[in-house]
Amino acid sequence: MANAPLIVIDLQTGMFDGLHEPPIHDAPGIAERARAVIDWARRDGRKVAFVRHDGPEGDPLAPGEPGWPVWPALQQADHEPTFAKSVRDAFSNSAFGDWVVGQGAGGIVIVGAQTDFCVAATVRAAIARGLCVTVVSDAHSTLDSASESAEQIIARHNDEFAEAGVNLVTTKALVGG
Protein backbone atom coordinates (compact mmCIF):
# COMPACT_ATOMS: atom_id res chain seq x y z
CA MET A 1 0.00 0.00 0.00
CA ALA A 2 3.06 2.24 -0.13
CA ASN A 3 1.75 4.13 -3.16
CA ALA A 4 -2.02 3.68 -2.72
CA PRO A 5 -3.80 6.79 -3.99
CA LEU A 6 -6.03 8.89 -1.76
CA ILE A 7 -9.67 9.08 -2.77
CA VAL A 8 -11.65 12.06 -1.43
CA ILE A 9 -15.36 11.22 -1.73
CA ASP A 10 -18.06 13.89 -2.02
CA LEU A 11 -16.48 16.52 0.23
CA GLN A 12 -18.42 19.18 -1.61
CA THR A 13 -19.51 22.64 -0.56
CA GLY A 14 -23.05 21.43 0.17
CA MET A 15 -21.68 19.08 2.84
CA PHE A 16 -20.19 22.00 4.76
CA ASP A 17 -22.08 25.24 4.08
CA GLY A 18 -25.40 24.39 5.78
CA LEU A 19 -27.43 26.22 3.13
CA HIS A 20 -29.79 23.39 2.12
CA GLU A 21 -29.33 20.89 4.93
CA PRO A 22 -27.24 20.76 8.06
CA PRO A 23 -23.50 20.34 7.55
CA ILE A 24 -22.14 16.83 7.98
CA HIS A 25 -21.29 15.86 11.54
CA ASP A 26 -18.15 17.63 12.80
CA ALA A 27 -17.78 19.45 9.49
CA PRO A 28 -14.89 21.70 10.61
CA GLY A 29 -13.01 18.70 12.05
CA ILE A 30 -13.65 16.61 8.95
CA ALA A 31 -12.35 19.39 6.73
CA GLU A 32 -9.25 19.78 8.91
CA ARG A 33 -8.50 16.05 9.04
CA ALA A 34 -9.23 15.52 5.33
CA ARG A 35 -6.89 18.40 4.54
CA ALA A 36 -4.19 16.85 6.76
CA VAL A 37 -4.58 13.51 4.93
CA ILE A 38 -4.48 15.27 1.53
CA ASP A 39 -1.30 17.10 2.55
CA TRP A 40 0.20 13.80 3.79
CA ALA A 41 -0.61 12.09 0.48
CA ARG A 42 1.00 14.89 -1.50
CA ARG A 43 4.14 14.89 0.69
CA ASP A 44 4.33 11.11 0.33
CA GLY A 45 4.15 11.36 -3.46
CA ARG A 46 0.76 9.67 -3.66
CA LYS A 47 -1.85 10.53 -6.25
CA VAL A 48 -5.01 12.24 -4.99
CA ALA A 49 -8.37 12.04 -6.73
CA PHE A 50 -11.64 13.70 -5.85
CA VAL A 51 -15.04 12.13 -6.42
CA ARG A 52 -17.93 14.53 -6.80
CA HIS A 53 -21.60 13.61 -6.60
CA ASP A 54 -23.69 15.02 -9.44
CA GLY A 55 -27.22 15.32 -8.09
CA PRO A 56 -30.29 15.60 -10.29
CA GLU A 57 -31.61 18.96 -11.47
CA GLY A 58 -32.80 21.01 -8.51
CA ASP A 59 -30.63 19.12 -6.03
CA PRO A 60 -28.12 21.17 -3.97
CA LEU A 61 -25.36 18.91 -5.38
CA ALA A 62 -26.50 19.25 -9.01
CA PRO A 63 -23.82 20.42 -11.44
CA GLY A 64 -23.53 24.19 -11.37
CA GLU A 65 -25.33 24.59 -8.03
CA PRO A 66 -23.48 26.40 -5.21
CA GLY A 67 -23.18 23.15 -3.20
CA TRP A 68 -21.66 21.16 -6.07
CA PRO A 69 -17.96 22.16 -6.12
CA VAL A 70 -15.31 20.42 -4.07
CA TRP A 71 -15.05 22.25 -0.72
CA PRO A 72 -12.49 25.03 -1.37
CA ALA A 73 -10.81 24.57 2.02
CA LEU A 74 -9.44 21.25 0.74
CA GLN A 75 -7.38 23.15 -1.83
CA GLN A 76 -7.66 20.66 -4.66
CA ALA A 77 -4.64 21.04 -6.95
CA ASP A 78 -5.20 21.67 -10.66
CA HIS A 79 -3.54 18.37 -11.61
CA GLU A 80 -5.71 16.28 -9.24
CA PRO A 81 -8.60 14.70 -11.15
CA THR A 82 -12.26 14.93 -10.25
CA PHE A 83 -14.49 12.01 -11.14
CA ALA A 84 -18.24 12.55 -11.33
CA LYS A 85 -20.83 10.05 -10.19
CA SER A 86 -24.60 10.11 -9.85
CA VAL A 87 -25.00 7.01 -7.66
CA ARG A 88 -23.31 6.02 -4.39
CA ASP A 89 -20.48 3.87 -5.77
CA ALA A 90 -17.56 5.88 -7.17
CA PHE A 91 -16.61 2.87 -9.30
CA SER A 92 -19.84 3.40 -11.26
CA ASN A 93 -17.71 5.86 -13.23
CA SER A 94 -15.53 3.55 -15.32
CA ALA A 95 -12.95 6.32 -15.79
CA PHE A 96 -12.48 6.36 -12.01
CA GLY A 97 -12.00 2.59 -11.91
CA ASP A 98 -9.52 2.80 -14.77
CA TRP A 99 -7.63 5.60 -12.98
CA VAL A 100 -7.40 3.55 -9.77
CA VAL A 101 -6.11 0.49 -11.66
CA GLY A 102 -3.67 2.72 -13.54
CA GLN A 103 -2.02 3.72 -10.29
CA GLY A 104 -0.79 0.13 -9.92
CA ALA A 105 -1.03 0.21 -6.15
CA GLY A 106 -3.53 -2.56 -5.55
CA GLY A 107 -5.27 -0.44 -2.95
CA ILE A 108 -6.78 2.91 -2.02
CA VAL A 109 -7.05 5.21 0.96
CA ILE A 110 -10.49 6.80 1.53
CA VAL A 111 -11.84 9.90 3.26
CA GLY A 112 -15.17 11.57 2.62
CA ALA A 113 -18.93 11.69 2.94
CA GLN A 114 -21.43 10.32 3.51
CA THR A 115 -20.29 7.38 5.62
CA ASP A 116 -23.47 5.35 5.22
CA PHE A 117 -23.99 6.06 1.54
CA CYS A 118 -21.15 6.88 -0.86
CA VAL A 119 -18.23 5.96 1.40
CA ALA A 120 -19.72 2.57 2.30
CA ALA A 121 -20.71 1.80 -1.31
CA THR A 122 -17.26 2.70 -2.62
CA VAL A 123 -15.56 0.62 0.10
CA ARG A 124 -17.70 -2.40 -0.84
CA ALA A 125 -17.00 -1.91 -4.55
CA ALA A 126 -13.25 -1.60 -3.95
CA ILE A 127 -13.22 -4.81 -1.90
CA ALA A 128 -15.23 -6.58 -4.61
CA ARG A 129 -12.53 -5.52 -7.10
CA GLY A 130 -9.84 -7.11 -4.94
CA LEU A 131 -8.35 -3.83 -3.76
CA CYS A 132 -6.84 -3.35 -0.32
CA VAL A 133 -8.81 -0.57 1.33
CA THR A 134 -7.70 1.82 4.05
CA VAL A 135 -10.36 4.09 5.55
CA VAL A 136 -9.29 7.03 7.67
CA SER A 137 -11.69 6.30 10.52
CA ASP A 138 -12.03 9.90 11.75
CA ALA A 139 -12.08 11.56 8.31
CA HIS A 140 -15.46 10.41 7.02
CA SER A 141 -18.82 11.68 8.16
CA THR A 142 -22.56 11.80 7.63
CA LEU A 143 -25.77 13.28 8.99
CA ASP A 144 -28.03 12.00 11.74
CA SER A 145 -30.74 9.61 10.57
CA ALA A 146 -34.18 9.16 12.11
CA SER A 147 -32.89 6.26 14.22
CA GLU A 148 -29.16 6.91 14.77
CA SER A 149 -26.89 9.84 15.45
CA ALA A 150 -24.11 10.54 12.98
CA GLU A 151 -21.62 9.38 15.62
CA GLN A 152 -23.43 6.03 15.90
CA ILE A 153 -23.57 5.62 12.13
CA ILE A 154 -19.85 6.37 11.78
CA ALA A 155 -18.92 3.96 14.60
CA ARG A 156 -21.15 1.20 13.20
CA HIS A 157 -19.66 1.58 9.72
CA ASN A 158 -16.10 1.62 11.06
CA ASP A 159 -16.91 -1.69 12.79
CA GLU A 160 -18.43 -3.08 9.57
CA PHE A 161 -15.45 -1.90 7.54
CA ALA A 162 -13.06 -3.63 9.96
CA GLU A 163 -15.11 -6.85 9.81
CA ALA A 164 -14.85 -6.72 6.00
CA GLY A 165 -11.05 -6.56 6.17
CA VAL A 166 -10.61 -2.82 5.73
CA ASN A 167 -7.55 -1.27 7.35
CA LEU A 168 -8.83 1.46 9.68
CA VAL A 169 -6.42 4.19 10.69
CA THR A 170 -6.86 7.53 12.41
CA THR A 171 -5.63 10.72 10.85
CA LYS A 172 -3.00 11.14 13.57
CA ALA A 173 -1.69 7.58 13.12
CA LEU A 174 -1.54 8.05 9.35
CA VAL A 175 0.04 11.49 9.10
CA GLY A 176 2.02 11.49 12.35
CA GLY A 177 2.15 14.21 14.95
N, C-alpha and C positions, 0 to 999 in steps of 0.2 A: 504493500500500500504506500510505498515511499513516494510515488508520484501521482497518487489518486487525485483527480481533480475535485475541486469544491463546487457543489451545486447549491445555488441560492434560490429557493423556491418561493415565488409569489410574495416577496417582501416589497410590496407595491405601496404607493402613497395611500391608497384607500385602507390599508391595514393599520396605518399609523395616524392619519389626520383626524379621525373621528367625525367627519362631515356627514356620512351616510349611515354609519353604524359605529358602535363603540370601537375604539382601537383594540387590537389584539391584547391579550393579557400581558402585562409588564412590557408594553411597547417600547418605552425608553431603554429598558434593560436588554430587550431583544435586539434593538438596533445597535446598542453598544457592543454586545457580545458578537453579533453577526459581523460587525465591522472589525472587531479584533480577529475573528477567524479569517475574514477576507484578507486583512493585512498579513496574517501569518502565512496564508496560502501564497500570497504574492512574494513574501520574503523567502519562502521555501522553494520558489520556482514552480509552483503548481499552477495549472490552468484553473481559471474561475469562469463559470458560466452562470447566467441568470435565467430563470424560467419565469415567464410572466403569463398570468391568467388573462385570457381575452374573454370577458363576459359578453353576453348578448346585448343587443341594442337596448339602451335605457339602464343598463346595469352600471353601478359605480366603477366597475373594473372593465367596462367596454373600451375598446380602442378609441383613443382620443379624449376620453373622459378625464377629469382631473385626478381621479384615483388610480388611473391605469399605469402611469410610469413607475419604474423602479424607484424606491424611496431614495431621494437625493442624498441623504445622510450616509448612504452606503458607498457613495463615490465610485460608482461603476466606471471602470476605465474604458476608453474608446475601443480598445482591441478585445474586450471581453464580450463574447457573444450573448445575445438574448434569444431564447427560444420560446415561441408562443405556444400556448395550449388552450383548449377550450373545455377540457375535461380534467379530472383530478390527476391522472397519471401523466407525468412529464414525458414518458416514453411513447405516449400517443403521437408525439411529433417525431416522425422517423429521422428527421435531421438531427434532433437531439440524441437519439439512440446511436446514430452514426458517429456523431461527435464524441460521445463517451467512448465508444469502441476505438475510435481513432486515437485516443489518448494512450492506449496500450497499457493501462494501469491495472486492469482487472478489478477495479473497485472505484467507489466514489465516497466523498464526504458530503453530508447533507446538513443544511440549516434551512429554516424557513417557516412558512405558514401554509395552511392551517394544519396543525398536528393531525387532527382526526380526518382530514380530507386529503389534500394534495400531498402532504408529507407522507402520510401512511400509504397512500396508493403508489407513490413513486418508490418508496422503500420496498413494498411487495413486488413491484415490477422489476426492480433492480435484482432482487433475490431470485426471482423467476428466471432472469437472464444469466444467472450464475455469477453475478458480481458480488464482491465483498463490499459490505455497506458499513460505513461509520456514520452515526448520527450524533451530532453535538447535542447532548441531552438537555442543556439549558439554553439552547439557541434556536428552539422552535416553539411556536405558540399557537393559540387559538382563542376562541371566544367561549364564554359560558354557554352550556346548552340548557334545555329545560330541566334536565335531571342531574347534571354534573357541573361543577365549577371548572373553569379552564385548568386550574391546578390539578384537579382530579383527572381530567382528560389527558393532560400531558403526562402525569405519572403513570396512568394506565397504559398509555401507548409506549412509554419508555420500557415498561415491563414486557409488553407484547413484542416490542422490537428485540429486546434481549432474548426472549424465549425463541424468537425466530433466527437467532444467530447473529444479530446485528452487534457490532462493536459500539458500545455507548461510551462517550467520553465527554467530560465537562470542558467548557471553554478554557478554564484555567489549566487543566491537565494537558490540553492540546497545545496551547500557545505559550505556556510557561508563565511565570510571574505569579 
